[in-house]
Amino acid sequence: MTADRQQTSAGPRSRKFFFRGLAILLPSVLTIFLLFWAYNFVQEKIASPINFGIQELVLRATAWPAVSQDRMELHETKLNNESPEVLEQWEKDGVKNKQVMLRRDTRREVLTQTWRKYRFVLDLIGLIVAVVLIYIAGALLGSFIGRRLYRRGEELISKVPLIRQVYPFMKQVTDFIFRADSTEKLRFNKVVAVEYPRKGLWSIGLVTGDTIYVLQQKAKEPCVTVFVPSSPTPFTGYVITVPRADTIDLPITVEQALRFTVSGGVVIPPELLQNSHPPAKALGDSHGLSRPN
């Protein structure tokens, strides 16, 4: 009987230890995974094309790396075995052109091998160049001439088929996220509670701004547009329009609201705990949102 009790208690204890270990390790594993994914994305989509352009610039603008005639002959033998059509095309363009292209292709192979040898350090060049270019672009657009050129470029883009259907919407999103106007930032950082998807059910949302004028006119009172993120992926959600009087301002940041959403309501901001604020019913009454039973 004692053995049965030990076996019975061992099962829950094993599960308890397992989930405790999972709770301790999972955040670290997920963080490392997301950082690794972000690094690979930036490296493949941004840094690699820039690094390739830098390598081509080195080959065309400088004499480095220098290659010997023996190295060129070895490379020609390799091409003759792997890609004979390339040599045939160079020969059709003339003996002189063949030697020029062969030397450049041999230098490219040497440069690629050198780059791979010191890849950890050299791959950072693409990231550094990208940051510098973004900074220079921001500085130029801050000047009068830069703004004029930017507007002219937007006018040209708006005339290109297909692009003009997509670009305006992408620009609205980026302008909203990176807008320097403090008022817009303040409205974006406003977290509210709204009764959604029906009366009596409260959801946390982010105020994105004013709503469509027709809807506000129909409601006959000031309205706001609220983005209600879904759980556990807050990148998706629902956009709703509600009267401003039917929202409750929450004293938390956007980051705290997203943590609450991602965790499924487990991570509650300290500002919203019951021991530091009045009950939800009293809060609703103070905003005129209480409903009769």
N, C-alpha and C positions, 0 to 999 in steps of 0.2 A: 504493500500500500504506500509505503514511503517512497519507493522507486517510482510509482505512478505519479505521485505528487511532484517529484523532482522533474520527471519528463514533462508534466503538464506546465510547470513553471518555466522550464527551459525554453519551451517554444516561444511564449511572449517575450522573454528576456532576449532571445536571439533576434527576434524581429525588432525589438526596441534598440538593441545595439546596432543592428544593420541600418535602420533608418536614421539613427543618430549619426553614424559615420557618413551616411549619404548626405545628410544635411550639412555636415562639416566640409566634405570634399566637393560636393556638387558646385557651390558658388565659385570656388577656385578653378575647377575644371572648365566651367562655362566661360569664366573670364579669360582664361588662357586660350580657349578655343576661339572666342570672338576676337581677341587681339591677333591671333594667328591668321584668322580669316581676313581681318581688316588689312593686315600687313601684306598678305598675298594679293588682295584686290588692288591695293595702291601700287604694289610692285609691278603687277602684270598690266594694269590698265593705264597707269600714269608714268611710272618711272622707266619701265622698259622701252616704250616708244621714244622717250627723251634720250635715254642712254644710247639707243640705236642711232638716233640723229647725231649725237655727239661723236660716236665712232665714225660715222660717215664724214662728218666735218673734219675730224683729225686726218682721215685718209686723203681727203681732197685738198685740204688747206696746208698740210705739213708734209714733210718727207719722212716722218717717223710712223711706223717702225721701218728701218732699212732692212732690205733682204738681199741675200747673195744670189749669184747666178745658180749655184748648186741647189739652193732652196727653191728657186723658181722651177728648175727642172724636175725636182721631186713633186712639186705641186702640179706641174703639167702632166706627169705620169699618173698621178692620182685622178686628175680630171679625165684623162684619156680612158681610165678604167671605169670610172663612175658616171661621168657625164660627157661622153665624146661629142654630143651635139653642140655643147658650149664651145669647144675648141673649133669645131667646123664653122660655127657662126663667126667666130673671131677671125678665122683664116679667110672667110669670104670678104670680110671688111678690109683685108690687107695685112701684110706681115707686120708692118709698123704698129697698126692698131692692136694686133694680137699680142705683141710684146707689152704694150701699154696696159692692156686689160689683164694680161697674165701677172704682171708686176703688182697691179692694184689688188687683184684677187688673192695673191700670195700675201701681201701686206695685211689684207683683211683677215685672213686666216691666222696670221701671227698675232694681230691685235685682239682677235676673239679669244685666242688661247691665253694671252696675257690678262685679258679682262676676267676670264674665268678663274685664273690663278688668284687674283686679288678681288674676287667678286664681292665679298662682304663689305669692303670699303668703297669700291668703285660704284656699286649699285646705289649708294647714298647720293651720288652726284645728281642723278635724275630727280630725287626728292628735293635736294637743295635748289636745283635750277627751277623746279616747279614753284617752290615757295617764293623765290626771288622774282620770277615772272609775274606771279599773282600780286606781289607787293608793288612792283613797278606799274602794273596795270591799274591798281587802285590809286596810286599816286598821280598817274597821268589823268585818270578820269576825274580827279579832284580839281583839275585846272579848267579854265574856261575853254581852251582849245580842245582839251581831252573830251569834255562834255559835248562839244559841237561834233567832233569826229564820232563819238559814240552814238549820238542821235542820227547822224548820217548813216552809220552802219546799220542801225536798227531799221531805218527806212528802206535800205537796200534788201535786208533780210525779209522784211514784210512783203516784198514783191516776188520772192522766190516761191514757186508752187510747192506744196506739201509742207515746207518749213514754216510758212506763214500760218498754217493751221495749228501748229504745235508750239511754236516759239512764244506767242503771247501768253499762253497759259503757264508755261514753264517760268517765264519772267515774273508773272504775278506771284508764283509760289516763292521764288528766290527773293524777290523784293520784300515779301512779307516776313521771311525768316531773317534776312540780313538788313532790314531797314534800320537806318541810323536814327530815325525820329524817335525820341524817347516816349512820346505819347503812344505811338503804335506798339512799342515794346511793352509798355505798361498794360495795354489792353490784352496783348497776347499772353502776358504772364498772369492774367487774372484767372483764378480757378473758382468755379462755382458748382453748386449742386442744383440739379433740375429734376423734376418729376418726369422720368422717362424709363421705359416705353409707355407707361400709363400712370394715371394718378395713383399715388400711394407708394410707388416704387421710385427710389431716389438714385440718381447716377451722378458721378463726378464728371465734369466736362471743362473744356478750355474755351474761354470767350475769344473768338477770332475777329470780332468786329461787329459793325452794324449789319442789319439784314437788308433784304430787297425792299425797296420803297413800297411796292404794291402790297406785299405782305403786311408791312407795318401800317399801311393805310387801312387795310382790311381789319386788322386787329384793333385799330383805333387807340393804340398806346405804343410807347417806345418798345422796340424789340431788339434782340441781339441774336447773333449767330453763334452757336455753341458746337464745338466738336467733342463728341463723346467717344473716347478711345475704347476699343474692345480689349478683352482679357483672354490670353496673356500676351497678345501681340498688339501693343498700342499704336503701331504704325497704320492700322486699319481701324475703322470705326464708322460713326454716323454723324452727319451734319444736320442739326435741327435748328429751327427758329422758334424762340420762346419770348414771351413778354419779359421785359427786364424786371418787372415786379415779381415774377414767378421764379426768380433765381435767388440763391443764397450765396453770398460771398464767403469763401472759405479762406482762413488765414494760413494758407500753405503755398508752397512754390509749385511750379510745373513739375519739377523733378520729383517732389514728394507725391504729387498726384499720380505720376506715371509709375512710381514704385508701388503705390497702393493698387493700381490697376494690374500691373504685371504679376504681383504676388497673389492676386485673387482676393484682395482685401485682408491678407494676413498682416502685412506691414502697414500699420496705422500710424500716421504722423502724430507725434506727441501733442501737437496743438489741438487735435481733435479727440483726445481721450476724454472720457466722461469725468474724470477727477479734476480736469482743468477747465472744463466748459460746462454750461448748462445742458440739460438733456435735449435731445433732438426735437422733442415735441415743443418745449418752450422756445427753442430757436425758431421753429416754424411759426409759432404763434406771433413772435416778434416781427416776422416778415409778412404776417397776414396770410399764411399758407395753410393753417390748420383746417382740417376738414371735419365736418360733423360725422359722428358714427351712424 
